[in-house]
C-alpha cells in the first residue's frame, strides 16, 4: 500500500513540477508549485517524518507561497499593459545577469563541503532538536544563501513592479 501511495504522490509531484515550468500564466504556475509542495509533504509523511512534512506545509506551501503570490499580484500579470508589453531585451538581460550570478556563486558552492553530522550516542535522529542542530551547525551556509536568494528575488520583483510616472 505504501508503494502505491508513493507512486501516486510522486506522480502528482512530478506532474505539478512540470506544470510549474510549462504554464504560460505565472499565477497558475505558482498554484502548481503549491500542489507540488503538498505532494512532497505527503511523501515525507510516507517516510515517517511528520515534523518535516508539517514544516513543508507551514513554511513552504504556506508562508513562502503567500509571499510569492503577493509579489505576483503586485506585478499585476493580468493587466492589458503587461500582456501587450513585450520587452525582449529585459529577458536577455535577465538571462545574462542570472548566468553571471551563477558564475559568481558556483566557486563558493563547489568549495562548500558540509561537515559530517555530529550525533550523540542514542540521540533521536529525527527529533526536532537534532534537525535544528544539523541545520544550523552543518548546513548554515546553504540555509543563509537561500534566505538571501529569496530576499533578492523579492526586491527584484518590487523594483520591476514599480510604475514609471
C-alpha positions in Angstrom: 0.0 0.0 0.0 2.8 2.4 0.8 4.4 1.7 -2.5 1.2 2.6 -4.3 0.8 5.8 -2.3 4.5 6.7 -3.1 3.9 6.3 -6.8 0.6 8.3 -6.6 2.1 11.2 -4.7 5.4 11.1 -6.6 3.4 11.3 -9.9 1.4 14.2 -8.6 4.6 16.0 -7.5 6.3 15.4 -10.9 3.2 16.5 -12.9 2.8 19.6 -10.8 6.5 20.4 -11.1 6.2 20.0 -14.9 3.2 22.4 -14.8 5.2 24.9 -12.9 7.7 25.1 -15.8 5.3 24.9 -18.8 2.3 27.1 -17.6 2.1 30.3 -19.6 0.5 32.3 -16.7 2.7 32.9 -13.7 -0.3 32.7 -11.3 -1.2 29.2 -12.4 2.5 28.2 -12.2 2.5 29.3 -8.5 -0.6 27.3 -7.8 1.0 24.3 -9.4 4.0 24.8 -7.1 1.7 24.7 -4.1 0.3 21.3 -5.3 3.9 20.1 -5.8 5.0 21.1 -2.3 1.9 19.5 -0.8 2.6 16.2 -2.7 6.2 16.3 -1.4 4.8 16.8 2.1 2.8 13.6 1.6 5.9 11.8 0.6 7.6 12.9 3.8 4.7 11.5 5.7 5.2 8.2 3.9 8.8 8.3 5.0 7.6 8.7 8.6 8.9 12.2 9.0 5.8 14.1 10.3 7.8 17.1 11.5 9.4 17.7 8.1 6.0 17.2 6.4 4.4 19.7 8.7 7.2 22.3 8.2 6.9 21.7 4.4 3.2 22.7 4.5 3.5 25.6 7.0 6.7 27.2 5.7 6.8 26.5 2.0 3.2 25.8 0.9 2.0 28.4 3.4 4.3 31.3 4.1 6.6 31.3 1.2 3.9 30.7 -1.4 1.8 33.5 0.1 4.8 35.8 -0.3 5.2 34.6 -3.9 1.6 35.2 -4.7 1.7 38.6 -3.1 4.6 39.5 -5.4 2.8 38.1 -8.4 -0.3 40.1 -7.7 2.0 43.2 -7.1 3.3 42.7 -10.6 -0.4 42.6 -11.9 0.2 39.9 -14.6 -3.4 40.1 -15.8 -3.5 43.8 -16.9 -3.6 44.5 -20.6 -0.5 46.7 -20.3 1.6 43.8 -19.1 0.2 41.4 -21.8 1.0 43.9 -24.6 4.5 44.8 -23.2 7.0 42.6 -25.0 10.4 43.8 -24.0 12.7 41.0 -25.1 15.9 42.8 -24.2 14.9 42.6 -20.5 14.6 38.8 -20.9 18.1 38.6 -22.4 19.4 40.9 -19.7 17.9 38.7 -17.1 19.5 35.6 -18.6 22.9 37.3 -18.7 22.6 38.5 -15.1 21.5 35.1 -14.0 24.4 33.4 -15.7 26.8 36.0 -14.2 25.3 35.3 -10.8 25.7 31.5 -11.2 29.3 32.1 -12.3 30.0 34.1 -9.2 28.2 31.7 -6.8 29.5 28.4 -8.3 33.0 28.6 -6.8 31.5 29.2 -3.4 29.1 26.3 -3.7 31.7 24.0 -5.3 34.2 24.6 -2.4 31.5 24.0 0.2 31.6 20.6 1.9 29.2 20.1 4.8 30.9 18.7 7.9 29.8 15.3 9.0 26.7 15.4 11.2 27.6 15.2 14.8 25.3 12.8 16.5 25.4 11.9 20.2 25.1 8.3 21.2 21.5 7.3 21.4 20.2 10.6 20.1 16.9 10.5 18.2 18.0 11.3 14.6 14.6 12.6 13.5 13.9 14.7 16.6 13.3 18.5 16.3 16.4 19.3 18.3 18.7 17.1 16.2 17.2 18.6 13.0 17.8 22.1 14.4 21.4 21.3 15.4 22.2 19.8 12.0 20.5 22.7 10.1 22.3 25.5 12.0 25.6 23.7 12.5 26.3 21.7 9.4 24.2 23.5 6.8 24.3 27.1 7.9 25.8 28.4 4.6 23.1 26.9 2.3 20.4 28.0 4.8 21.6 31.6 4.7 22.2 31.6 1.0 18.6 30.5 0.4 17.3 33.3 2.6 19.5 35.9 0.7 18.3 34.5 -2.6 14.6 34.9 -1.6 15.3 38.4 -0.4 17.0 39.4 -3.7 14.1 37.9 -5.7 11.5 39.9 -3.7 13.5 43.1 -4.1 13.8 42.5 -7.8 10.1 41.9 -8.1 9.2 45.1 -6.3 11.6 47.1 -8.4 10.1 45.6 -11.6 6.6 46.3 -10.3 7.3 50.0 -9.6 5.3 52.1 -12.0 7.0 54.6 -14.2 5.5 58.0 -13.8 
